[in-house]
Amino acid sequence: MTLRVATGALVTTAIIGALAALTGQPLLFPSLGPTAYLLFATPTHPAASPRNAVLGHLVGIASGACGLAAFGLWQAPVDLGHLSWARVGAATLALTLTCGGMAWARMPHPPAGATTLIIALGVLHTPFQLVEILVGVVLLVAAAVAGNRLTGIPHPWWRPASAAADAHEDSRTSPHP
């Protein structure tokens, strides 16, 4: 297992990093690290499902953008060494929305909390960069699903196995008109 996890991280980081270097776009960013670990080390855990990873980061992106907008920080320079009260407010709002949104939607993906802070703190903040974050997540998830399935790991295609089973059971027990 250790070799599979390390190899998965190596291959996906190299591919996404190469694409980032070739395109000059921020496809490789800090919260991909814990996402990669979840996807390769615990591929059948609900937090590692493609649905939770992609939509969790999407919630983080939207929440980070809300934090920037609420505190007027779209154009503010990044200064992590001297946080302003506005940055603290943006980060607090963004993380609150991310955690609450994922809990409400029942799609936990803890690394999305890092994504929202990357945005609310201004590290990546332009609309194009926000799209690139999601592209990086989708690339990682696609590579992880393919790699895990090629090595015999039953990584779900989209939903966590328990959620898919629950949805199937709900469709069998609900009354049909």
Buried (B, 14 or more C-beta within 10 A) or exposed (E): EEEBBEEBBEBBBEBBEEBBEEEEBBBBBEBBBBBBBBBBBEBBBBBBBBBBBBBBBBBBBBBBBBBBEBBEBEEBEEEEEEEEEBBEBBBEBBBBBBBEBBEEEEBBBBBBBBBBBBBBBBBBBEEEBBEBBBBBBBBBBEBBBEBBBEEEBEBBEBBBBEBBEEEEEEEEEEEEE
